[in-house]
Amino acid sequence: MQNRSFNLNAIPPVVKNLLIINILLFFATYVLQTIGIDLDKYLALYYFKSEYFRPYQFITHMFMHGGFFHIFMNMFMLWMFGRVLESVWGAKRFLIFYFVTGLGAAAFYTFVNWISISSMVDAANAFMNTPTPDDFIKFVNHYLPEYKTHVIDFTNSWAAHNGNDSSFVQEASNFINAKIRETMNIPTIGASGAIYGVLLAFGMLFPNTVLMLIFPPIPIKAKYMVMILGGIELYLSFTQPGDHIAHAAHLGGMIFAFLLIKYWKKNSINFY
C-alpha cells in the first residue's frame, strides 16, 4: 500500500513509541542470541499449561517478532493506519485500544488453542486406554498429519506383531506425549493481533477511503480490504491450523476491536 513518505516528526507519540520499542526489542533479540540468550523463551506467549508460561507474556509477546518481514509488515501497518487513528482519537484512547485488541487477540488465541489441545489430550487418553496400531495412525492422521509418513513403517511393524508387543505401545505413547508437550511449548510472538484491530478500526472509521495496494497494484476501499482480510484469516484458521501463523489471534484482534468501537460509539455522541 502506498502513502506519504516516512517522517518521524509527523508520527504521534503512542505510535512513535510503539515503533521504537518493537524495533529495539527486535534488534536486542538478535544481539542477545549471539551470547546465548533467547528472549523469546521469556517474552513470547506460551500456552498456559506450558512450563515456560508466565502471565506477563500476554503483554510482552506483542513486542516480539520472528524476522525482518514480520516486523516490517506489522510496523508499516501500525505507522500507516495507527497514526491516523491516534490523530483522531488522541493518545490515551488509541493506547487503550491497542492494548485491548492485543490482549483480546491473545486471549482469543489461547481459548482456541485450549480447545485444540484439550481435544488432543482427550484423544491421547482414549488411545492410552486401548492402544492399537489403527488407533495410533488415526490419532496421527488427525492431530499430527505432518508425521504420517514417518510412522507408517512403525505402525506396520506393530501390526505385524498383532498389536501385542508392549514396546510398541510404550513407544507410541512416548511419541504422543512428546508431541503434546511440544505443541504446548510453541511460542507465539508478534503485534499482529493488535495490528489487525487497527486495520478493522480504520475500515470502520474511514470505510470509503481508497487505498492503493502494492501487490496487486489496484485501488480498494478500506471497508472491502478489511472484509477480505477477515475472510482470509477465518478461512486459514480452519484450513491451515498447523502453518505456525496465529490466524485465531488475527481474528481475535478484529473481534475485540469491533466490540470496543461499538461500545465507545454506544456510550458517547462522538466515540472518538
C-alpha positions as CSV (number, residue, x, y, z in Angstrom):
1,M,0.0,0.0,0.0
2,Q,1.3,3.5,-0.8
3,N,1.2,6.6,1.3
4,R,3.2,9.7,2.1
5,S,6.9,9.5,2.7
6,F,8.1,8.5,6.2
7,N,8.5,11.4,8.6
8,L,9.4,10.6,12.2
9,N,8.3,14.0,13.5
10,A,4.9,13.6,12.0
11,I,4.2,10.4,13.9
12,P,2.0,10.9,17.0
13,P,3.6,9.9,20.3
14,V,2.0,6.5,21.1
15,V,2.6,5.1,17.6
16,K,6.1,6.5,17.6
17,N,7.0,4.9,21.0
18,L,5.4,1.6,19.9
19,L,7.6,1.6,16.8
20,I,10.7,2.3,18.8
21,I,10.0,-0.4,21.5
22,N,9.3,-3.0,18.8
23,I,12.4,-2.2,16.8
24,L,14.7,-2.1,19.8
25,L,13.5,-5.5,21.0
26,F,13.8,-6.9,17.5
27,F,17.5,-5.9,17.4
28,A,18.0,-6.9,21.1
29,T,16.7,-10.4,20.3
30,Y,19.4,-10.9,17.6
31,V,22.2,-9.3,19.6
32,L,21.4,-11.4,22.7
33,Q,21.3,-14.6,20.6
34,T,25.0,-14.2,20.0
35,I,25.7,-14.7,23.7
36,G,23.2,-17.5,24.1
37,I,20.2,-15.6,25.5
38,D,16.9,-16.4,23.8
39,L,14.4,-13.5,24.6
40,D,11.6,-15.5,23.0
41,K,11.8,-18.0,25.8
42,Y,11.0,-15.3,28.3
43,L,8.9,-12.8,26.4
44,A,6.9,-14.9,23.9
45,L,3.5,-16.1,24.8
46,Y,3.3,-19.8,25.8
47,Y,0.2,-22.0,26.4
48,F,-0.9,-21.5,30.0
49,K,-0.1,-25.2,30.8
50,S,3.4,-24.9,29.4
51,E,6.4,-24.9,31.8
52,Y,7.5,-21.7,30.1
53,F,4.3,-19.7,30.6
54,R,4.3,-16.5,32.6
55,P,1.3,-14.2,32.9
56,Y,3.3,-11.1,31.8
57,Q,3.8,-12.8,28.4
58,F,0.3,-11.7,27.4
59,I,1.8,-8.2,27.0
60,T,5.4,-8.9,26.2
61,H,4.7,-11.1,23.2
62,M,3.2,-8.1,21.4
63,F,6.7,-6.6,21.1
64,M,8.5,-9.7,19.8
65,H,8.8,-10.6,16.1
66,G,10.2,-13.6,14.2
67,G,12.0,-12.0,11.3
68,F,12.5,-8.8,9.3
69,F,9.5,-9.3,7.1
70,H,7.3,-10.0,10.1
71,I,8.2,-6.8,12.0
72,F,8.4,-4.7,8.8
73,M,4.8,-5.5,7.8
74,N,3.5,-5.0,11.3
75,M,5.3,-1.8,11.9
76,F,4.4,-0.5,8.4
77,M,0.7,-1.1,9.1
78,L,1.0,0.5,12.6
79,W,2.6,3.6,11.1
80,M,0.2,3.8,8.1
81,F,-3.1,3.3,9.9
82,G,-2.3,3.7,13.6
83,R,-1.1,7.3,13.3
84,V,-4.4,8.2,11.6
85,L,-6.4,6.6,14.5
86,E,-4.3,8.3,17.1
87,S,-4.7,11.6,15.5
88,V,-8.5,11.1,15.6
89,W,-8.9,9.5,19.0
90,G,-6.0,11.0,20.9
91,A,-3.0,9.3,22.5
92,K,-4.9,7.9,25.6
93,R,-7.7,6.3,23.7
94,F,-5.5,4.9,21.0
95,L,-3.2,3.3,23.6
96,I,-6.2,1.7,25.3
97,F,-7.5,0.5,22.0
98,Y,-4.1,-1.0,21.0
99,F,-3.6,-3.0,24.2
100,V,-7.3,-4.1,24.5
101,T,-7.1,-5.5,21.0
102,G,-3.7,-7.0,21.5
103,L,-4.7,-8.7,24.8
104,G,-8.0,-9.7,23.4
105,A,-6.3,-11.3,20.4
106,A,-4.0,-13.2,22.8
107,A,-7.0,-14.3,25.0
108,F,-9.0,-15.5,21.9
109,Y,-6.0,-17.4,20.5
110,T,-5.4,-19.0,23.9
111,F,-9.0,-20.1,24.1
112,V,-8.9,-21.6,20.6
113,N,-5.6,-23.2,21.4
114,W,-7.1,-24.7,24.6
115,I,-10.0,-26.2,22.6
116,S,-7.5,-27.8,20.2
117,I,-5.0,-29.1,22.8
118,S,-7.8,-30.3,25.1
119,S,-9.2,-32.4,22.2
120,M,-5.7,-33.7,21.5
121,V,-5.2,-34.7,25.2
122,D,-8.6,-36.4,25.4
123,A,-7.9,-38.4,22.2
124,A,-4.5,-39.3,23.6
125,N,-6.1,-40.6,26.8
126,A,-8.6,-42.6,24.8
127,F,-5.7,-44.2,22.9
128,M,-3.8,-45.0,26.1
129,N,-6.8,-46.9,27.4
130,T,-7.0,-49.2,24.3
131,P,-3.8,-48.8,22.3
132,T,-3.9,-50.3,18.8
133,P,-1.9,-49.7,15.6
134,D,-5.1,-48.5,13.9
135,D,-6.0,-46.0,16.7
136,F,-2.4,-44.7,16.7
137,I,-2.4,-44.0,13.0
138,K,-5.9,-42.4,13.3
139,F,-4.5,-40.1,16.0
140,V,-1.5,-39.1,13.9
141,N,-3.6,-38.5,10.8
142,H,-6.0,-36.2,12.7
143,Y,-3.7,-34.3,15.1
144,L,-0.2,-34.7,13.6
145,P,-0.6,-35.2,9.8
146,E,2.9,-33.9,9.1
147,Y,4.2,-37.1,10.8
148,K,2.0,-39.6,8.9
149,T,4.8,-40.8,6.6
150,H,7.2,-41.1,9.5
151,V,5.1,-43.5,11.5
152,I,3.8,-45.8,8.7
153,D,6.7,-48.3,9.0
154,F,6.4,-48.2,12.8
155,T,2.7,-48.9,12.6
156,N,3.1,-51.7,10.1
157,S,5.7,-53.4,12.3
158,W,3.4,-53.0,15.3
159,A,0.5,-54.6,13.4
160,A,2.8,-57.4,12.2
161,H,3.2,-58.3,15.9
162,N,-0.6,-58.5,16.2
163,G,-0.5,-55.4,18.4
164,N,0.6,-57.4,21.4
165,D,4.2,-56.1,21.8
166,S,4.2,-53.7,24.8
167,S,7.4,-52.0,23.5
168,F,5.3,-50.6,20.5
169,V,2.7,-49.4,22.9
170,Q,5.3,-47.6,25.0
171,E,7.0,-46.0,22.0
172,A,3.7,-44.8,20.6
173,S,2.7,-43.4,24.0
174,N,6.0,-41.6,24.3
175,F,5.7,-40.2,20.9
176,I,2.2,-38.8,21.6
177,N,3.1,-37.4,24.9
178,A,6.2,-35.7,23.4
179,K,4.1,-34.1,20.7
180,I,1.6,-32.8,23.1
181,R,4.3,-31.2,25.2
182,E,5.9,-29.8,22.0
183,T,2.5,-28.3,21.0
184,M,2.1,-26.7,24.4
185,N,5.6,-25.2,24.2
186,I,5.2,-23.5,20.8
187,P,5.7,-19.8,21.4
188,T,3.5,-17.1,20.0
189,I,5.0,-13.7,19.1
190,G,4.1,-10.5,17.2
191,A,1.8,-7.5,17.3
192,S,-0.4,-8.9,14.6
193,G,-3.5,-9.2,16.8
194,A,-3.4,-5.5,17.7
195,I,-2.4,-4.6,14.1
196,Y,-5.5,-6.4,12.7
197,G,-7.5,-4.5,15.3
198,V,-6.0,-1.2,14.0
199,L,-6.9,-2.3,10.4
200,L,-10.5,-3.0,11.3
201,A,-10.8,0.3,13.2
202,F,-9.5,2.2,10.2
203,G,-12.0,0.4,8.0
204,M,-14.9,1.2,10.3
205,L,-14.0,4.9,10.7
206,F,-13.0,5.5,7.1
207,P,-14.8,2.8,5.2
208,N,-14.8,4.6,1.8
209,T,-11.1,5.7,1.9
210,V,-9.5,4.4,-1.2
211,L,-6.2,2.6,-0.6
212,M,-3.7,1.6,-3.3
213,L,-2.3,-1.9,-2.8
214,I,1.3,-2.6,-3.7
215,F,0.5,-6.1,-4.9
216,P,-1.6,-6.3,-6.9
217,P,-1.4,-2.6,-7.7
218,I,-5.1,-1.9,-7.6
219,P,-7.2,0.6,-5.6
220,I,-9.6,-0.7,-3.0
221,K,-11.9,0.8,-0.4
222,A,-10.8,0.3,3.2
223,K,-14.1,-1.5,4.2
224,Y,-13.5,-4.1,1.4
225,M,-9.9,-4.6,2.4
226,V,-10.9,-5.3,6.0
227,M,-13.6,-7.7,4.9
228,I,-11.2,-9.6,2.6
229,L,-8.5,-9.8,5.3
230,G,-11.0,-11.0,7.9
231,G,-12.4,-13.6,5.5
232,I,-8.9,-14.8,4.6
233,E,-8.0,-15.2,8.3
234,L,-11.2,-17.0,9.0
235,Y,-10.6,-19.4,6.2
236,L,-7.0,-20.1,7.1
237,S,-7.8,-20.6,10.8
238,F,-9.8,-23.7,9.7
239,T,-7.8,-24.9,6.8
240,Q,-4.2,-24.2,7.9
241,P,-4.2,-24.7,11.7
242,G,-0.6,-26.0,11.6
243,D,1.1,-23.4,9.5
244,H,2.7,-21.7,12.5
245,I,0.7,-18.4,11.9
246,A,-1.7,-17.4,14.7
247,H,-4.8,-16.8,12.5
248,A,-7.1,-17.0,15.5
249,A,-5.1,-14.1,17.1
250,H,-5.7,-12.0,14.0
251,L,-9.4,-12.8,14.2
252,G,-9.4,-12.1,17.9
253,G,-7.8,-8.7,17.4
254,M,-10.5,-7.8,14.9
255,I,-13.3,-9.1,17.1
256,F,-12.2,-7.1,20.1
257,A,-11.6,-4.0,18.0
258,F,-15.2,-4.2,16.7
259,L,-16.7,-4.7,20.2
260,L,-14.7,-1.9,21.7
261,I,-15.5,0.6,18.9
262,K,-19.2,-0.4,19.2
263,Y,-19.0,0.1,23.0
264,W,-17.4,3.5,22.6
265,K,-19.9,4.5,20.0
266,K,-22.9,3.5,22.2
267,N,-21.6,5.4,25.2
268,S,-20.7,8.7,23.6
269,I,-22.0,11.0,20.9
270,N,-18.7,11.0,19.2
271,F,-16.9,7.8,20.2
272,Y,-13.6,9.3,19.0
